[in-house]
């Protein structure tokens, strides 16, 4: 597993045309919600709220905050729906994804594509009109990186897909922040850094757990192409760089000391877990533990950030 492994891309014949996925009359409104990947949206909304809150420093404009969160949610939902649309033929090859709405044939792909387009237009219009030009621009960047650079290009061709795709995942707190400030300063940079650095080691832990599924589906993820050991090594720089982020956020006066202590401690624990991976006898068990810790890391850090924003 630790040496370079052979990766074979899926053949063109595996791709489905729009007409090859039959409609299913049993589709419900829940299928449309599922297409937006609600789990991802929830974390995006919490991150966007944290960014707005930190920038506001407790002087909250409730109306603008609600509209910013709505625009962010619609933009990210659009990108997720498009990702489901474009990945439908590959999703059929994985046990984890083959029962999704499109692979199961419950909604026509053409309908899903229009759904993604409408969500994107509404979301960007909301951000540009109510949250400011900067918020709208970062919304466009998030959509483009996730929908085009990640989904259409790198996800199928390169092990860099996870790292580059993390740019889009780091946009929500930046959108929330610049909706208040109208400018990119150190606060926006540090919020971006926190979410950007969190994503690769978080996702690679999942990829290690399901490496054979991803290999069978033809995704050239890092553990598939380079092996598990190389993936563990590549997690470390992200975890190391994550450590000073809460310290810098405190030093620049964006958050209080309680956030710094909590987030710094969590960062060090995660780095410790990452280092333990090199001596783990069961890679899957280690990856599972690390993956769930990464979720708790982000949740607790964002909650602490919101509660301990400086006045």
Buried (B, 14 or more C-beta within 10 A) or exposed (E): EEEEBEBEEBEEEEEBEEEEBEEEEEBEEEBBEBBBBEEBBEBBBBBBBBBBBBBBBEEEEEEBBEBBBBBBBBBBBBBBBBBBBBBBBBBBBBEEBEEBBBBBBBBBBEBBBEBBEEBBEBBBBBBBEBBBEBBBBBBBBBBBBBBBBBBBEBBBEBBEBBBBBBBBBBBBBBBBBBBBBEEBEEBBBBBBBBBBBBBBBBBBBBBBBBBEBBBBBBBBBBBBBBBBBBBBBBBBEBBEEBBBBBBBBBEBEBBBEEBBBBBBEBBEEBBEBBEEBEEBEEBEEBBBBBBEBBBEBBBBBBBBBBEBBBE
